[in-house]
Amino acid sequence: MTKILPLVQKAEASHSLTRSEITALLTEKDAACLFEAADRVRKAFVGDAVYLRGLVEFSNYCKNDCLYCGIRRSNTKAARYRMTPDEIVQTARQAVEYGYKTVVLQSGEDVWFDADKMADIVSRIKALGAAVTLSLGEKTREEYAAYRQAGADRYLLRIETTDKALYEKLDPQMNWDNRARCLYDLKDLGYEVGSGSLVGLPGQTAESLAEDLLFFKSLPVDMAGIGPFIPHPDTPLAGESAERHLDLSLRMMALMRLLLPDINIPATTAMETLHPRGRLLALSCGANVIMPNVTAETFCKRYQLYPGKPHPGARAAAEWAEPLASVGRTVSDGFGFHGDYLKHVK
């Protein structure tokens, strides 16, 4: 701890680190002081309230063939589904009735949902009084503009890794520069933009993870989703290990909080796959958002990006009060800080 304490103190005070300093914090054995500092910064900048976002996973069709993803195009074992627009809107309506103030629409890159269909879905959900976050992958600027005009507030697109060679090896027929272009287009169109890293990919280095964090700071992102790589048995990376991926993801999350103190950072579901209290652990390491799945079980159990994903069924936002209280947190009762969609109309 004595080796990294000065670096942690620097990050907490200045919200700035060099690539080599980040690398040291990712690789040093004892990270307790890093997690404690991230929790202090989280409390100071965004408070104890946890923002809940209702997640709707509406299609597991995908045109891409990413080597690490369970819904990749070539996975013939995946049980495909596609919710209808009416089913999506009805699920969003139920989420609002459950107390969620933001609906997150996520899918594979399903070409059936063209810009007109998605714009109509977004506008219908906005009419329910909810903020709308989209996570649909790489689109053209014109498509992003159509969603935005329909009322979409936020867009989530993980860069996965800033190592271009690694990205293009693991994401065949995709182009890293185009993915970055998407993020810059989204910023330019006025979205609140979320990105993030997949931590533990084979061939990934601590140095490239450090570059990821510096990239997010330079953009800058409004939200950063850091998730551990969990090998899926029906992908080419089935034999890879997930050892240490949770710890490394928590370190990345803590560093993200120190570098960008007022953004939204979700405690991702994948962390709960690796540890029964993974999301609560993340809330003690800088996170301030949880995205409970409100998709009907018949659908969400087939949205298997990685194995072992929990699908406990939809629950009301208020039901999170007790587990959050166990780590000294509360359920947010409204909007109102950096990264929230009402920020721009205050």
C-alpha positions as CSV (number, residue, x, y, z in Angstrom):
1,M,0.0,0.0,0.0
2,T,2.8,2.4,0.8
3,K,3.9,2.3,-2.9
4,I,0.6,3.3,-4.3
5,L,-0.7,5.6,-1.5
6,P,0.9,8.8,-3.0
7,L,-0.6,8.0,-6.4
8,V,-4.0,7.5,-4.9
9,Q,-3.7,10.7,-2.9
10,K,-2.7,12.5,-6.1
11,A,-5.7,11.1,-8.0
12,E,-8.1,12.0,-5.2
13,A,-6.8,15.6,-5.1
14,S,-6.2,16.4,-8.8
15,H,-8.3,13.8,-10.7
16,S,-5.4,13.3,-12.9
17,L,-2.9,10.5,-13.5
18,T,-0.4,9.5,-16.1
19,R,-0.5,6.3,-18.1
20,S,2.3,4.8,-16.0
21,E,0.7,5.8,-12.8
22,I,-2.6,4.2,-13.8
23,T,-0.7,1.1,-14.8
24,A,0.9,0.9,-11.4
25,L,-2.4,1.2,-9.6
26,L,-3.9,-1.5,-11.8
27,T,-1.1,-4.0,-11.0
28,E,0.0,-3.3,-7.4
29,K,-1.2,-6.1,-5.1
30,D,-3.1,-4.2,-2.5
31,A,-5.8,-1.9,-3.8
32,A,-7.7,-1.2,-0.5
33,C,-6.7,2.4,-0.4
34,L,-7.7,2.9,-4.0
35,F,-11.2,1.6,-3.3
36,E,-11.6,3.7,-0.2
37,A,-10.5,6.9,-2.1
38,A,-13.0,6.1,-4.9
39,D,-15.8,5.7,-2.4
40,R,-14.9,9.0,-0.8
41,V,-14.9,10.8,-4.1
42,R,-18.2,9.2,-5.1
43,K,-19.8,10.4,-1.9
44,A,-18.4,13.9,-2.3
45,F,-19.4,14.4,-5.9
46,V,-22.6,12.4,-6.5
47,G,-23.8,11.5,-3.0
48,D,-25.2,8.3,-1.5
49,A,-28.3,7.9,-3.7
50,V,-28.1,5.2,-6.3
51,Y,-29.8,5.8,-9.6
52,L,-31.8,2.9,-10.9
53,R,-32.4,2.4,-14.7
54,G,-34.9,-0.2,-15.9
55,L,-33.1,-2.4,-18.6
56,V,-35.1,-3.8,-21.5
57,E,-33.1,-6.4,-23.6
58,F,-35.4,-6.5,-26.6
59,S,-33.5,-8.5,-29.2
60,N,-30.6,-10.9,-29.3
61,Y,-30.1,-10.9,-33.0
62,C,-26.8,-9.4,-34.0
63,K,-25.1,-8.9,-37.3
64,N,-21.6,-8.9,-35.7
65,D,-19.4,-11.9,-34.9
66,C,-17.4,-10.7,-31.9
67,L,-15.3,-13.6,-30.6
68,Y,-16.2,-13.0,-26.9
69,C,-20.0,-12.6,-27.2
70,G,-22.7,-15.2,-26.7
71,I,-25.1,-13.6,-29.1
72,R,-22.5,-13.4,-31.9
73,R,-23.9,-14.1,-35.4
74,S,-22.1,-17.4,-35.7
75,N,-23.5,-18.9,-32.5
76,T,-26.1,-21.3,-33.8
77,K,-26.9,-22.5,-30.3
78,A,-28.3,-19.1,-29.3
79,A,-32.1,-19.1,-28.9
80,R,-33.0,-16.0,-30.9
81,Y,-35.8,-13.7,-30.1
82,R,-37.0,-10.2,-31.1
83,M,-39.7,-8.4,-29.1
84,T,-42.3,-6.5,-31.1
85,P,-42.4,-2.7,-30.8
86,D,-45.6,-3.0,-28.8
87,E,-43.9,-5.5,-26.4
88,I,-41.0,-3.1,-25.9
89,V,-43.2,-0.2,-25.1
90,Q,-45.4,-2.2,-22.8
91,T,-42.3,-3.4,-20.9
92,A,-41.2,0.2,-20.6
93,R,-44.6,1.2,-19.3
94,Q,-44.3,-1.5,-16.7
95,A,-40.9,-0.3,-15.7
96,V,-42.3,3.3,-15.2
97,E,-45.1,1.8,-13.1
98,Y,-42.4,0.0,-11.0
99,G,-40.8,3.4,-10.3
100,Y,-38.0,3.6,-12.8
101,K,-37.4,7.0,-14.2
102,T,-35.1,5.9,-17.0
103,V,-35.6,3.0,-19.5
104,V,-32.5,1.5,-21.1
105,L,-33.2,-0.2,-24.4
106,Q,-30.5,-2.7,-25.3
107,S,-30.1,-5.2,-28.1
108,G,-27.6,-6.8,-30.4
109,E,-27.1,-5.0,-33.7
110,D,-30.4,-6.1,-35.1
111,V,-30.9,-4.6,-38.6
112,W,-34.7,-5.3,-38.4
113,F,-35.0,-2.3,-36.1
114,D,-34.4,0.5,-38.6
115,A,-34.2,4.2,-37.7
116,D,-38.0,4.7,-38.2
117,K,-39.0,1.8,-36.0
118,M,-36.6,2.8,-33.2
119,A,-37.6,6.5,-33.4
120,D,-41.2,5.5,-33.0
121,I,-40.4,3.3,-30.0
122,V,-38.4,6.1,-28.4
123,S,-41.1,8.7,-28.9
124,R,-43.8,6.3,-27.4
125,I,-41.6,5.7,-24.3
126,K,-40.9,9.4,-23.9
127,A,-44.6,10.0,-23.8
128,L,-44.7,7.8,-20.6
129,G,-42.5,10.4,-18.9
130,A,-39.3,8.4,-18.8
131,A,-35.8,9.3,-19.9
132,V,-34.6,6.9,-22.7
133,T,-31.1,5.4,-22.9
134,L,-30.2,3.4,-26.0
135,S,-27.5,0.7,-26.4
136,L,-27.9,-0.5,-30.0
137,G,-24.3,-0.5,-31.2
138,E,-22.7,1.2,-34.2
139,K,-25.0,3.3,-36.3
140,T,-24.7,6.0,-38.9
141,R,-24.8,9.7,-37.8
142,E,-28.2,10.0,-39.5
143,E,-29.6,7.1,-37.4
144,Y,-28.3,8.6,-34.2
145,A,-29.8,11.9,-35.2
146,A,-33.2,10.3,-35.8
147,Y,-33.2,8.7,-32.3
148,R,-32.1,12.0,-30.8
149,Q,-34.9,13.9,-32.6
150,A,-37.4,11.3,-31.3
151,G,-36.3,12.1,-27.7
152,A,-33.5,9.7,-26.8
153,D,-31.4,11.2,-24.0
154,R,-28.4,8.9,-23.6
155,Y,-26.5,6.4,-25.6
156,L,-24.2,3.6,-24.3
157,L,-21.5,2.3,-26.6
158,R,-18.5,0.6,-25.0
159,I,-15.2,1.1,-26.8
160,E,-14.3,-2.4,-25.4
161,T,-10.6,-1.6,-25.8
162,T,-8.5,1.2,-27.1
163,D,-6.0,-1.4,-28.4
164,K,-6.9,-1.2,-32.1
165,A,-5.2,-4.4,-33.1
166,L,-6.8,-6.3,-30.3
167,Y,-10.2,-4.8,-31.0
168,E,-10.1,-5.8,-34.7
169,K,-8.8,-9.2,-33.9
170,L,-11.7,-9.9,-31.4
171,D,-14.3,-8.1,-33.5
172,P,-13.9,-9.4,-37.0
173,Q,-14.9,-7.2,-39.9
174,M,-15.3,-4.2,-37.5
175,N,-13.2,-1.1,-37.4
176,W,-12.0,0.6,-34.2
177,D,-11.9,4.0,-35.9
178,N,-15.6,3.7,-36.9
179,R,-16.5,2.8,-33.3
180,A,-14.7,5.9,-32.1
181,R,-16.4,7.9,-34.8
182,C,-19.7,6.8,-33.3
183,L,-18.8,8.2,-29.9
184,Y,-17.8,11.5,-31.3
185,D,-21.0,11.8,-33.4
186,L,-23.1,11.0,-30.3
187,K,-21.3,13.8,-28.4
188,D,-21.8,16.2,-31.2
189,L,-25.5,15.4,-31.4
190,G,-26.0,16.3,-27.8
191,Y,-26.4,12.8,-26.3
192,E,-25.1,12.1,-22.8
193,V,-22.6,9.4,-23.8
194,G,-21.6,6.3,-22.0
195,S,-18.7,4.1,-23.0
196,G,-16.5,1.5,-21.2
197,S,-14.1,-1.4,-21.3
198,L,-14.4,-5.1,-21.3
199,V,-11.8,-6.1,-18.7
200,G,-9.7,-9.3,-19.0
201,L,-9.8,-9.9,-22.7
202,P,-7.1,-12.3,-23.8
203,G,-4.1,-10.3,-25.0
204,Q,-5.2,-7.1,-23.1
205,T,-2.5,-5.4,-21.0
206,A,-2.5,-3.1,-18.0
207,E,-1.0,-0.4,-20.3
208,S,-3.9,-0.7,-22.7
209,L,-6.4,-0.5,-19.9
210,A,-4.7,2.7,-18.7
211,E,-5.1,4.0,-22.3
212,D,-8.8,3.2,-22.1
213,L,-9.2,5.4,-18.9
214,L,-7.3,8.3,-20.5
215,F,-9.5,8.0,-23.6
216,F,-12.7,8.2,-21.5
217,K,-11.3,11.2,-19.7
218,S,-10.4,13.0,-23.0
219,L,-13.8,12.5,-24.6
220,P,-15.1,13.0,-21.9
221,V,-17.8,10.4,-21.2
222,D,-20.9,11.0,-19.0
223,M,-21.0,7.4,-18.0
224,A,-18.4,4.6,-17.9
225,G,-19.5,1.0,-17.7
226,I,-16.6,-1.3,-16.7
227,G,-17.4,-5.0,-17.0
228,P,-15.4,-8.2,-16.6
229,F,-14.8,-10.5,-19.5
230,I,-16.6,-13.8,-18.8
231,P,-15.9,-16.6,-21.4
232,H,-19.0,-18.0,-23.0
233,P,-18.9,-21.7,-23.8
234,D,-20.3,-21.3,-27.3
235,T,-17.7,-18.8,-28.5
236,P,-14.1,-19.2,-29.8
237,L,-12.9,-17.9,-26.4
238,A,-14.6,-20.6,-24.4
239,G,-11.4,-21.9,-22.9
240,E,-10.2,-18.6,-21.5
241,S,-10.0,-17.9,-17.7
242,A,-12.0,-15.2,-15.8
243,E,-9.5,-15.3,-12.8
244,R,-8.9,-11.8,-11.4
245,H,-11.3,-10.2,-13.8
246,L,-13.6,-9.0,-11.0
247,D,-10.7,-7.4,-9.0
248,L,-9.3,-5.8,-12.1
249,S,-12.7,-4.4,-13.1
250,L,-13.2,-2.9,-9.6
251,R,-9.8,-1.2,-9.9
252,M,-10.8,0.2,-13.3
253,M,-14.1,1.4,-11.9
254,A,-12.3,3.0,-8.9
255,L,-9.8,4.8,-11.1
256,M,-12.6,6.0,-13.4
257,R,-14.3,7.6,-10.4
258,L,-11.1,9.3,-9.4
259,L,-10.4,10.6,-12.9
260,L,-13.9,11.7,-13.7
261,P,-15.5,12.3,-10.3
262,D,-19.0,13.4,-11.2
263,I,-20.0,10.9,-14.0
264,N,-22.4,8.0,-13.7
265,I,-20.7,4.6,-13.1
266,P,-22.9,1.5,-13.1
267,A,-22.4,-1.6,-11.0
268,T,-22.7,-4.1,-13.8
269,T,-24.6,-7.3,-13.7
270,A,-21.5,-9.3,-14.8
271,M,-19.9,-8.5,-11.5
272,E,-22.8,-10.3,-9.8
273,T,-22.1,-13.3,-12.0
274,L,-18.6,-13.5,-10.6
275,H,-19.5,-12.8,-7.0
276,P,-23.0,-13.1,-5.3
277,R,-22.6,-9.5,-4.0
278,G,-20.7,-8.2,-6.9
279,R,-22.9,-5.2,-7.6
280,L,-22.9,-4.2,-3.9
281,L,-19.1,-4.5,-3.9
282,A,-19.0,-2.2,-6.9
283,L,-21.1,0.4,-5.1
284,S,-18.3,0.5,-2.5
285,C,-15.7,1.1,-5.1
286,G,-17.1,4.2,-6.9
287,A,-20.3,3.1,-8.6
288,N,-23.6,5.0,-8.3
289,V,-25.9,3.3,-10.8
290,I,-27.7,0.0,-11.0
291,M,-29.6,-1.2,-14.1
292,P,-32.1,-3.9,-12.9
293,N,-33.4,-6.0,-15.7
294,V,-37.1,-5.5,-16.3
295,T,-37.4,-7.7,-19.3
296,A,-39.7,-10.7,-19.1
297,E,-37.8,-13.8,-18.1
298,T,-38.8,-15.7,-21.3
299,F,-36.7,-13.1,-23.2
300,C,-33.9,-12.0,-20.8
301,K,-32.8,-15.6,-20.1
302,R,-31.9,-15.9,-23.8
303,Y,-29.9,-12.6,-23.8
304,Q,-26.7,-14.5,-22.9
305,L,-23.8,-12.3,-23.7
306,Y,-21.9,-14.4,-21.1
307,P,-22.9,-17.5,-19.1
308,G,-24.4,-17.5,-15.6
309,K,-26.1,-14.1,-16.0
310,P,-28.8,-13.7,-13.3
311,H,-32.4,-13.1,-14.4
312,P,-34.4,-12.8,-11.2
313,G,-37.4,-11.1,-12.9
314,A,-38.6,-7.6,-12.7
315,R,-38.9,-5.9,-9.3
316,A,-40.1,-2.5,-8.2
317,A,-37.4,0.2,-7.7
318,A,-38.5,0.5,-4.1
319,E,-37.5,-3.1,-3.5
320,W,-33.8,-2.1,-3.9
321,A,-34.0,0.0,-0.7
322,E,-33.0,-2.9,1.7
323,P,-30.0,-4.3,-0.2
324,L,-28.7,-0.8,-0.8
325,A,-29.1,0.1,2.8
326,S,-26.7,-2.8,3.6
327,V,-23.9,-0.8,2.1
328,G,-25.0,2.6,3.3
329,R,-26.8,3.7,0.2
330,T,-30.3,4.8,-0.7
331,V,-32.6,4.7,-3.8
332,S,-32.6,8.0,-5.6
333,D,-36.0,9.6,-5.7
334,G,-35.5,11.7,-8.8
335,F,-33.3,13.4,-11.4
336,G,-30.7,16.0,-11.0
337,F,-26.9,15.6,-11.3
338,H,-24.2,15.3,-14.0
339,G,-25.2,12.7,-16.4
340,D,-28.9,13.0,-15.9
341,Y,-31.2,13.9,-18.7
342,L,-32.6,17.0,-17.1
343,K,-29.2,18.5,-16.7
344,H,-29.6,20.3,-20.1
345,V,-32.9,22.0,-19.3
346,K,-32.1,23.4,-15.8
